Amino acid sequence: MANRSRMTLSAVARQAGVSVPTVSKVINGRPDVAAETRKRVLAILEESGYRSPVQHRRSVAAVPVVEVVVDSLNSGYTAEVLAGIMDSAAAGGVEVVLSSTGSRGGAPNPEQRAQRIVDQGRCGMIVVTSAFGDAPLDAFHRRGVPVVVIDPLNPPSEQAVSVGCTDWAGAKDATAHLLSLGHRRIAFLGGPETVECSQARLHGYLAALRS
């Protein structure tokens, strides 16, 4: 393996048996690269510790930057989470930039998004109440970018660090409290049936009633 400090696009291309433009396409998340070729190039890039000149310049920035990704700001819950993130970031000397998942206009290519995060020098990403699958997580993981998912709408991957509400226990406790007050006709108003948190809350509600 070539010396990490001297690793260049040409060296990566030689090891992968491809052209320099092909390596450049992989780094920039271009879709017009065969899957096996992309996998081979990414493995060499990760093993070699290659960093683009842009990434190197960003890495010496004085203030670390975390990107926070949300589906929408039209939510009191999201606003509260953002307030907590901003307070913690200020206390830790970290800057925060806000972006959208792009769900309204079609989700961006995971490889392109991950590489953009790297090139812009972000030290990590926080995803708030979004559906975040294995493909984006893999793209960030290969580039060494830590990701924290807050209240994911789908079951989080094993490789994801996630922070979530105790939906089942919360709904069970709330229902049990109403039962303890003597109420017997208790309605449940849930969110979309296909969302994991809605299902968990419904099951907690039913568990309290059945017990």
C-alpha positions in Angstrom: 0.0 0.0 0.0 1.3 3.5 -0.9 2.4 5.9 1.8 -0.8 7.6 3.2 0.8 11.0 3.1 1.7 10.7 -0.6 -1.5 9.0 -1.8 -2.8 10.7 -4.9 -5.6 10.1 -7.3 -3.1 8.6 -9.8 -1.9 6.1 -7.1 -5.5 5.1 -6.2 -6.3 4.7 -9.9 -3.3 2.4 -10.5 -4.2 0.2 -7.5 -7.8 0.0 -8.6 -6.9 -0.6 -12.3 -9.1 2.3 -13.5 -8.5 5.8 -14.9 -8.0 8.9 -12.8 -11.4 10.4 -14.1 -13.1 7.2 -12.8 -11.6 7.7 -9.3 -12.7 11.3 -9.4 -16.3 10.3 -10.4 -16.4 7.9 -7.4 -15.1 10.6 -5.0 -17.7 13.0 -6.2 -20.6 10.5 -6.1 -21.2 10.4 -9.8 -23.7 7.7 -10.8 -22.1 6.6 -14.0 -19.6 4.1 -12.4 -20.2 0.4 -12.3 -21.1 -0.9 -8.8 -18.1 -3.3 -8.5 -15.7 -0.6 -9.7 -17.1 1.9 -7.2 -16.8 -0.6 -4.4 -13.2 -1.4 -5.3 -12.2 2.3 -5.5 -13.9 3.2 -2.3 -12.2 0.4 -0.5 -8.8 1.6 -1.6 -9.6 5.2 -0.7 -10.7 4.2 2.8 -7.6 1.9 3.3 -5.2 4.5 2.1 -6.7 7.3 4.1 -6.9 9.5 1.0 -8.2 13.0 1.5 -9.0 15.4 -1.3 -7.3 18.9 -1.2 -10.6 20.4 -0.4 -11.2 18.1 2.5 -7.7 18.7 3.8 -8.3 22.5 3.8 -11.5 22.1 5.6 -10.0 19.8 8.2 -7.8 22.6 9.5 -10.8 24.9 10.2 -10.7 26.3 13.7 -14.3 25.7 14.5 -15.9 22.2 14.1 -19.2 22.2 12.1 -22.1 19.8 12.5 -24.9 19.6 9.9 -28.4 19.1 11.1 -30.9 17.6 8.7 -34.7 17.9 9.1 -37.7 17.1 6.9 -39.6 20.2 7.9 -39.4 23.1 10.3 -43.2 23.2 10.6 -43.2 21.2 13.8 -43.0 22.3 17.4 -41.2 19.1 18.2 -38.5 19.7 15.6 -38.1 23.3 16.9 -37.5 22.0 20.5 -34.9 19.5 19.3 -33.2 22.2 17.3 -33.1 24.5 20.4 -31.4 21.7 22.4 -28.9 21.1 19.6 -28.1 24.8 19.4 -27.6 25.1 23.2 -25.3 22.1 23.3 -23.4 23.3 20.3 -22.8 26.7 21.7 -21.6 25.2 25.0 -19.2 23.0 23.1 -17.9 25.6 20.7 -19.4 23.9 17.7 -21.2 25.6 14.8 -24.4 24.2 13.3 -25.7 24.4 9.8 -29.2 23.4 8.9 -30.3 21.5 5.7 -33.3 19.6 4.4 -33.6 15.9 3.6 -34.9 17.0 0.2 -38.0 14.7 0.6 -40.2 17.1 -1.3 -38.0 17.3 -4.4 -36.6 13.8 -4.3 -33.9 12.6 -1.9 -30.3 13.4 -3.0 -27.9 10.6 -4.1 -26.4 9.2 -0.8 -22.9 9.1 -2.2 -23.1 12.7 -3.4 -24.5 13.9 -0.1 -21.9 12.1 1.9 -19.1 13.4 -0.2 -20.4 16.9 0.0 -20.4 16.7 3.8 -16.8 15.5 3.7 -15.6 18.2 1.2 -17.3 20.9 3.2 -15.5 19.8 6.3 -18.4 18.8 8.5 -17.3 16.9 11.5 -20.6 15.0 11.8 -24.3 15.0 11.0 -27.6 14.9 13.1 -30.7 13.6 11.3 -34.0 14.6 13.0 -37.2 12.6 12.6 -36.5 11.3 9.1 -36.5 8.0 7.3 -32.7 7.3 7.0 -31.9 4.0 5.5 -28.8 1.8 5.2 -27.5 3.3 1.9 -27.0 6.8 3.3 -25.5 5.4 6.5 -23.1 3.2 4.5 -22.0 6.2 2.5 -21.2 8.2 5.6 -19.6 5.3 7.4 -17.2 4.6 4.6 -16.1 8.2 4.7 -15.7 8.2 8.5 -18.4 10.8 9.1 -20.3 10.1 12.4 -24.1 10.2 12.2 -26.7 10.5 15.0 -30.4 9.8 14.1 -33.0 11.4 16.4 -36.4 9.7 16.5 -36.1 7.9 13.1 -39.3 7.2 11.3 -38.1 3.7 10.4 -36.3 1.1 12.6 -32.6 2.3 12.9 -29.8 0.2 11.4 -27.5 -1.6 13.8 -24.7 0.6 12.7 -26.6 3.8 13.5 -26.4 5.7 16.7 -29.9 6.8 17.5 -31.7 8.7 20.1 -35.5 8.1 20.5 -38.5 8.5 22.7 -39.8 5.7 24.8 -42.9 5.6 22.6 -44.3 2.2 23.9 -43.6 2.9 27.6 -44.8 6.5 27.3 -48.1 5.6 25.8 -48.6 2.8 28.3 -47.9 5.1 31.2 -50.2 7.8 29.9 -53.0 5.3 29.4 -52.4 3.7 32.8 -52.6 7.2 34.4 -56.0 7.8 32.9 -57.2 4.4 34.0 -56.0 5.1 37.6 -58.3 8.2 37.5 -61.2 6.0 36.8 -61.6 6.7 33.1 -62.7 3.7 30.9 -63.4 5.3 27.5 -60.0 6.4 26.4 -59.3 7.4 22.8 -56.1 7.0 20.9 -55.1 9.6 18.3 -52.0 8.4 16.5 -49.9 9.4 13.5 -49.4 7.5 10.2 -50.0 3.8 10.7 -46.9 2.8 8.8 -44.5 4.9 11.1 -42.8 2.9 13.7 -43.3 5.4 16.6 -47.1 5.5 15.9 -47.2 1.7 16.0 -45.2 1.6 19.3 -47.5 4.1 20.9 -50.6 2.2 19.8 -49.2 -1.0 21.2 -48.4 0.7 24.5 -51.9 2.1 24.7 -53.4 -1.3 24.0 -51.1 -3.0 26.5 -52.3 -0.7 29.3 -55.9 -1.4 28.5 -55.4 -5.1 28.3 -53.6 -5.3 31.6 
